[in-house]
Amino acid sequence: MLQDFRCGKCNRLLARIGEFSQIQIKCSRCAALNHMKTERLQPSPQSESSSAPVRASSIRS
């Protein structure tokens, strides 16, 4: 199942992702550098029933 990968600063959809260990994408809208690791995609006990999109942490470059 693919999950939305959104910019942590402006919430723009950057990618739809499946399995990976790390991903880093620069947002073309706000130029924020977004980085995510696999453990952030593991559903927490509270969010197992929700299908909310994943938001990245952003680092302004």
Secondary structure, DSSP 4 states (H G I P E B T S, - for coil): --EEEE-TTT--EEEEE-S-SEEEEE-TTT-EEEEEEGGGGSPPTTTSS--PPEE-EEEE-
